[in-house]
Amino acid sequence: MLKDILVHVDTGKHAPARLAVGLELAARFDAHLIGLHVKHHPHVPQFILSQLGPEVVQAQRAYADEAAEEARRMFEKQAKAAGVKYEWRAVGGHLVDVMCLNAKYVDLVIAGQVDPELEAVEGENELIDHLVLDAGRPVLVTPYIDNVKNLGSNIMVAWNGGREATRAVADAMPFLTRANKVHVLSVNPANGEHGDVPGADISLHLARHGVKADAQHVTVDNVDPGNLLLSRAADENVDLIVMGAYGRSRLRELVLGGVTRHILRHMTVPVLMSH
């Protein structure tokens, strides 16, 4: 059961949609919603300060304070309207460090997919990776296309038999037990990572929790597994994907590519990731 949820609240164009997801889940699970805004204070080199003076730092701090106040007003207005239990935090520091620290003390973290059309603030491009790998909590990533509807009614579990996927299924159980449909999909199941029938054992485990899951496995040679997962999710009108993240090292995925990186770039529905 989810008792506390942390949502990243900034002043970007996708913040309202991300907050709406947090509010809906807080209402659904009767959870305490924490809105976290990170006030970014860029480091100004000494040689610039010596030329432009302390006014530069003062202006940056004033801008950060104004952004934090704007985010607070939006969060509190929406939270009061939704009637949920809520808490506001505005903390100065590096985005990744502050988010990871606060994420350790909640049941679920909500953060947004990076929008390639927008200029990213410092740390934003690495935020999801560090939350998944360092915080020890499930991360719900919302897509930047902002079309989240009926989250968790039709779920697809990307199952590869690995530790990360096992953790993701356990973390997603509050969603899985409430879903109308659950699909378990294994892509190119490898020998030794599954039972006699890929997906059957995890489906049996889910059944004991009252989750009726449809298990399928496919073997393809000429289609990227990430593409196949997203294509199947679209075909089945899936509104939440559950998956383990970085089954191989993050560096290896950065160099060679991988399912996690592909999903994070091209996802069009929310994805719950665990490591």
N, C-alpha and C positions, 0 to 999 in steps of 0.2 A: 504494500500500500504506500502511496505517496503522501507524505506528511508535510514536506517543505520543498518548494520549487524555486530555483534561482533563474531569473531571466536577465539577460544583458540588455540594458536600456541606454541607447545613445540618442543622438539627434538626427540620425540618418533617415533617409526616405523609407527604409524597410522596418524601422523600429516599431511603428504602430501595429503592423501585421504580426510581428514577432511577439509583441506584448499581448495582442489579442489571443494568441495561442496559449500563452502563459495564464491569462485570466480564465480562459475556458477550462483548462486543465485544473486550475486551482478550484474552480467551482465544481467540477466533476468529482474530484477526489476529496473535496473539503480540506484542501491543503493551504498552508501558509505560503503566500507568494512574496518573494524578495526581489525587488527591483534594484539592480546594481548598475550604477553609472561610474565609469572610471574617468577621472579628470586628468587629462594628459598635459603634462608640463614639459614641453620639449627642452632638451639641453641646448643652451646657447653658448657657443665657444667664446672663450675669454677675449679673443681678438675682436670679435664682433661687438661684445659688450663695451670694450674699450673705445670703439669708434662710435657706437650708437647710444651708449649710455644705458642705465638701468630701466629706462622707459620701455625698452623692448620686452624685458621680463615682466614688467608690470602689466603691459598690454596683453601678453599671452595669458597671464593668470586671470585677468579680468574676463578675457574671452572664455577661458575654461570654466570660470564660475558662472557666467551667463548661460553656457551650454548645459551645465549641470542643473541650473534652475529651470531651464526650459524642459529638460527631460523629467525633472521631478513633477512639474505641473501636469505634464501629459500622463505620467504614471499614476499619480494620485487621483486625477480626475477620472481616469478609466477604471481604476481599482474601486473607487467609491461607487461608481455607477454599477459595477458588476456585483457589488456586495460581498466581496471576498475578504479574507483576512490578509493583510498586506504589511509590508515593511519597506522603507526606502533607505538605500545606502548610496552615498556619493563619496568615493574614495580617490585620493590622489595617488598616482603611481603609474607603473608600466601596465598596460592592458593585460598582457598575458599573466604576469605575476599576481595581480590583484584578482583576476577572474579565477585562476587556479586555486588560490588560497581560499576564497569564499566558497568555491565549488565543493570543497572537501566536506562541508558540513550540511549538505542538503541531499535529497533523494534523487533529484533530477536537475540538470542544467539545460537551459534553452539558449542557443546562440544561432546566429544567422550565417547562411552560406555567403561567401564573398561574391559580391557583384562586380564582374570585370569591367563594367561600364563606369564604375565610380572610383574615385581616388581613395585608396585605403589609408587609414591612419596607421601610425606605427604599431606593429604587432598584430594587426588585424588578419593579415594573410596567414599567420602561424597560429592563430588563436584556437581553432578547432583541433588542430593536431595536438597542441599542448594540453588542452582540456581532456581529450580522449586518453592521451598517454600518461599524463602526470596527475590528474585530479582523482582518479580512482572512482569516478562516478559516471553513470550513463549520460550521454550528451544527445539532446534532441536538436538536430540541425534543421532549421526552417529554410525553405527555398526562397531565393530573392524574387521569384516571380509572384510571390504574395497571393497565392490562390488556395490557401489551406482551408479545406472543408471536410467536415465529418472525420476528423483525425482519429484513427484507431478503430474505425468500423470495419475496414477491410484491410487486413495486414498481410504483408509478405515477409517471411523469414528467409533470409539468404543463409542457407545452411551448408557449411563445409566440413563439419565434424571437428573443427578446431576449438582450442580453448577460448579464443575470443568470441566465437559464435555462441558457445555454451554460456559464457558470461552474459552476452547480449540477450539471449532468451530468458535467462533468470531475471535480468534487470527489467525486461519488457513485460513480465508476467502481469502487472496491474493492467496493462493495455490488452494483452492477449486474452485474459479471462473475461473481458467485457466486449470483445470483438464479435461482430456478426459472422465474419469469415476470416479464416486464417489459412494461408498457403505456405507450405514449406517447399522451397525450391533449392535443389542442389545442382550446380553446374559443373560438369566434368568431375564427378566424384572420384577421388583417388582411392586406390586399394589401401586398406589398413586404417582409413579415417572414418569409415562407415561400417554398418553391419551388413548383413546379406542384402538388404534392400535399402539404398540410401534414403535417409529421411524418415524411415519407418520407426526407428528407435526413439528419436526425439518427438515424433508425433504421438507415440505411446506415452511418453513422459507427459506431454501436454494434455493428453486425454485424462490422465489421472488428476489433472488440475481443472477438469471440466472444459477443456478447450478441444473442440473438434477441428482437426487440421487436415487439409488435403495435401498429401506429400507427393511431389513429383521430382524427377531428376532427368536432366538432359545432358547429352554429350555432343559437343560441337568442336570442330577444328578450325573453322574459318571465321568465327565470330568472337569478338572480345567478351569475356564473361560480364564485365560491367555493362556493356551495351545490352547484352541479353537480359540481365536483371532489370534494367530500366525499361526495355521493350516489353517484357512480360508484365511488369508492374502497370504499364500503360494499358496493355490489352485486358488486364483483369480489373481495371479501375481501382487499383490499390491506392490507399490514402496514407499508408505508413509502411516504411521498409525498416526491418530490424536486422542488424548485421554486426558482426565483429569487425573491428577496424585494425588495420595493420597487422595481419597475420604474419607478414614478414616485415623486416625492419623498415622504418620510415625512410631511411637513407636509400635502401634498395628500391623502394617504391618511387622515390624522387628521381632516381637515376633511370630505372628500367620501366617505370610505370606500374600500375597495379589497380586492383578493383577499388580500393578505398579512395585513391586519388581520382579515379575516373568518376565515381559516384559523387564525390564532393564537388567536382567541376560541373557535372551535367544533370544532377538530380532535379526533379520537378515536383517531387512530393517530399514531405518531411522524412528524415531518416534518423532512427535511434541507433547510436553507435556506442559500443563498449569495447574495452581492451582489457 
